[in-house]
Amino acid sequence: MEQQSFSREALYTLVWSTSLLSLSKQYNLSDNGFRKLCIRMEIPLPKNGHWKQIKFGKRTIQPPLPYPYKDEVEVILALRQTAKINNLVSQSANKTTPVVPERLSNPHPLIIRSKAALEKAKPDGYRYLHLVSCNFAALDIKVTKSNIGRALRFMDSLIKALEIAGHGLELNHGKTYVRLGTDTFQIFLREKTKRVINEQESIGFTKYLPTGILAFSVGIGHFREFHDCRLSLEEQLPAILEHLEAVNQEWQALRLSQRLEAAAEKEKQRLQLEKEDRKKKELTDFNDLLGKAERWHKADNLRRYIDEAEKRTGASGSISEAQRNWLEWARQKADWYDPFVEKQGVLLGASELG
């Protein structure tokens, strides 16, 4: 999937040159996704009525991009790749061109497998009466024998349309999935049934009878159903393709939003740790400052004490050799303790100041 990278400044320019609705058609992100992205990156957005005013030549106020800004500075947007599906949809809008052919022609290999399995299967006579299925052998289809042809033609057209658009199908543990990029969505085709209760059998035992109405479901957990109504299921194929593409876009937008939120949270945690580290360093430096100030004050007191000791010793008229040695040693230790000098001693080094 083709992608484009935008700086914060480039995205700001983009959303002020094109409406979010138009951008959502160009990039694989909904207009609401664009709005959330801009809010997260602190990018001001045009107010309601902005583009209408522009259309009629009226001037509007464009607020500047706010600074400072320390969060994510770049975003990657995927371009939409819906041209082929849109082309199929536009062609099918012409009712003279049927979306699903009336006869099965050059069927997909999965359709061949499904056809063989459905024709071989025995109708259910226990609960879902008269229905046959092939989900564990091929596609997830459950219909009556009389609707096998319709079901296969519909699924064949669906598969081929998806493959034209670069998508595909996966079979896994009896279930069928549409693969759209990195996402998979479960699909299945059923003939709708109605409940019938036979009071002569076990109390509350329910059986289901086929109605002849085909229904196609797609989703992840929550399914959307398309079925025969005012339009046949075959005529709703374009709407189904559009729905698949829309669901895929929503999931891609959700994942992008989650990635951006995770990146923002990671950056927030990084800044918090950085702040805590700075705080710890500042506290350590401050304690060191207090310690050196106390040492300087003590060294200053120590020198005054040594000077006073020398003065009193000299008052007696003479200073002995031992007293001179002590005075020299004491002044060296004052210089050793003074944080402005930190003179190295014979026995004590700067590392032993504490």
N, C-alpha and C positions, 0 to 999 in steps of 0.2 A: 504494500500500500504506500503510495507516494506521500511524503511528509514535507512540511515546511517549518522552519525554525524562525521564531519572532523574538526579538528583544522586547523588553518592557516598553521602550519608546516606540518601537515599530508597531506593537499591538495597540498602543494608545492612538497612533496615527490611523491604524486600520479601522478601529471601531468608531472613529469620528469621520471616516470617509465613506463608510458603508453601513447600512442598518444591520442589526444583529440577526434579523430574519434572513436577510440576503446572505450573510456570512454563514449561517447555519446550513444553507443549501450548497455552499461551496466547500465547507469543511465538515469533517465528521464530528460535529459538536452542535448540540441544540442551542437555540438562542438563550435559553435559561442557563445552559452550561457556560456560554460566553459571559453571561452576566455574573455568574458566580466566580468565574476565573478573573474577571476584571476587578471585582470587589476584593478578592483575595490579594491581587497584585496592586491594590490601591490606585486603580486607574479610573478616573471619573468618566461617567457615561452620559450620553445625550439624554435629556429629559423627554417625557412624553410630548409628542407634537413637534419634536425637533425637525424630523424629516419632512413633515407636512409644511412647516414654515420654510424650509430650504426649497421645497418644490415651488412655492409661490414667491420666491425671491426675497424672503424676509431674513433679516439678520438675527443670528442667535449668539448666545454667549457660550464660548468654549473655555471651561476652566483649565488652567495649566496642570501639567503632570506634577503631583506633589513630591517634594524631596525634603529631607533625606529618606531613603528607602533601603532596607537591608535584607529583604527576603529574596525569593527566587527572581532572577533577572532575565530568564529566558523560558520560553514555552514552545513545545513542538505540537503542531496541529496536523492531523491527517486529512488529506483531500478526499472528498467523497468519490466513490467509484460506482455510481449508480446509473451511469449513462446507458449501459446495455439493458438493464432491467427497465429503466424508464422508456427505452426504445420499444421494448416488448409491450409495455403497458400502453404506450401511445398507439401502437399498431392494433392492439386488441380493442381499443376504443371504437374502432370502425366495426360495427356489428356485422358487416358483410364478410369480415375475416374472422372465422371462429378461432377462439383461443385454444380450445381442445378439439382435435379432429374427431370425426364421427367413426373413423376406423383406425385401428392400431397399426402404425406403419414404422418399420425399422425400430422396434422397441429397444429400450435401454436394457443392458444385461440384468439389472435388478428386477426389471419388469418381467423378463423371461423367467427368472427364478420364481418370482411371486406367482406368475400365471400357472406354472407347473404345480406349485405347492397348493394353490387354491383349488385347482381342478381335481387334485388328488385327495384333498381333505374331505372328511365326512361331516355333514351338518350336525351341529350340536342338538341333541335330543333331550338334554337334561335341564339346562337353565336358560341359556341364550338360544332359543329354538331356531333351527334352520340356518344359523350363521356358521360360516366357515372362516378360518383365520390361517395366516401363514407367518405370523410374527417371529417365530423361532427358526424359520427356514429362510425368510427373506424380509420384505417390508412389513411394517406393522399395519395390517389391513384386516378388518373383520366385517364381512358383508354376506348377503345371501348369494346363492349361485347365480341368480338372475342379474345381480348387480356387479358381478366380477368384471365384465367388459367395461362398464363405466368407471369403476374404481381404477382399473389398470390404465385406461386412457388418460384419466386425470393425473395420476401419479407420474406417468410417463412424460406428460407435458410439463409438470412441475419440475421434475428432475432435470429435464433438458434446459428449461429456462434458467434454473439455478446454475447449471454448468456453463451456460453462455455467459453468465455474470461472474464466473470465476469461483463459484461456490460448489459444494458437494454434499454427499450424504455419508453417514456412518451407521453401521448396525452394531449394536452392543447389547448382549444379554436379552434378546427378544424385543428390543426397542429400537426405533429409528430416530436418527438425529440429523438435522440440517447443520452443516458446518459453514459458518459465515466468518471468515478470517480466523481469529483465535477462539471464537465462541461457538458453542453447539446448543441447538434448541430442539427439544423433543417434538416429534410430529407423529400423528397417527390418523388413519382414515377409518371411520366407523359407519355402519348403517344404524341410524337411530332406532331405538326400541321403545316399546311401551310395556308397563308392568301388567301382569295378569296373575290373579291369586286363585288357585284351585283349592277351595275349601274342603274338598273330599280327600285331599292328600294331607300331608303334615301341616299342622297349624302354623300359619305365618310363612309358609314356603312360597317364595315368589319366583315366577318365571317371566321371561321377557320375549315378546314377539316383535319381529322386524316390522318397520313402518314403510320401508322403501325410500326413506329420506337419507341421503348421504351427508355426512358431517366430517369436516377436516379440522383438527385441533393442533395448535402450536403454542409452545411456551416453555418457561423454566419454572416449575412449581405451579404457577398460576397460568392456566391455559385460556387462549381465546379460541372460540369455536366459530367456524363458518359452515353453514348448512343450506340445503335447498330451501328456498323461500320464494320471494318474489322473483329473484334471480336464481338460476340453477347454480350448483356448486362450480360447474365448469365456467360459467360466466363471471364468477367471482375470483377467478385465478389472478387477474391483475391486482385486485385489492389484497389478496393473500401475499403476493410478491411484495407489494408496497408495505404491508404490515411486517413482514419478515425483515425488510430493510430498516424500517423504523425501529423495531425492537433491537436490532443489532446496533443501530446508532445510539440508542438510549443506553445500552450496556457499555458501549465504548466510552460514551460521555461520563458514565458513572465511574468506570475504571480510571479514566483520566482525572476526574475529580478526586478519587480516592488516592491516586498517586500524588497529586498536587497537595492534598491534605497531609499525606504521610511525609512528603518532602518538607512541608511547612512545619509540621510537628518536630521532625528531625532537626531542622534548622533552629527551631525554638529551644529544643533541648541543648543543642550545641551552644547557643548563645547563653543559656542559663548556666551550663557548666563553665563556660568561659568567664562569666560574671563571678561565679563562685571561686574560680581559680584566682581571679584578680583580687577578690576580697580576701582570700587566704594570704596571698602574697603581700597585700597592703597591710594586713594585720601583723604578718611576720616582720615586715620592714619597720612598722611602727614600734613593735616590741624591741627590735634591734636598736632603733633610735633611742627609746627610753633607756635601754641597757647601757648604750654608749654615753648618754647624758649622765647617768648615775656614775659610771666609771670615771668620766672626766671630772665630775664633782668630787669624787673620792680621791682621785689622783691630785687634784688641786689642794684638797685638805691635807693629803699626805705630804706634799711638798712644804706646805706651811708648817706642818708639824716637824719635819726634818730641819727646816731653817730655824725653828724655835729651839729644837734640841741642840743644834750646832751653837746657837747663840748662848744658851745656858752652859753648855760644856766649855765654851771659850771664856766664859766669865771667870772661871777659876784660874785663868792665866796661861794654861797650857792644855793642848789636846794630844792624847796618846795616839800611838800608831793604831791600836785596836779601834779607837773611837773614829779615827779618820777612815779606816777600812769600812766600818759600819755605815758612816755617812755616805760614802761612795756607793756601797751596796744598796742602801735605802733609796738613793736618788735614781739608781738604775731600775729598781723595782717600780718606782713611781712612773718612770718613762715606759716601762714594760706594760703597766696597767693603763696608762693614758691612751684613749682611742685615737688621738691625733698623732701619737708617736709609735706605740706598740713595738718598742725596742725588743729585739730578740735577746733572751737571757741564755746563760750557759745550760741551766737545768730546765727552765720553763720557756715554752714557745708560745706563739700567738694562739695556737689551737687549744691551749689549756686555760685560756681566759674565761671560757664559759659564758 
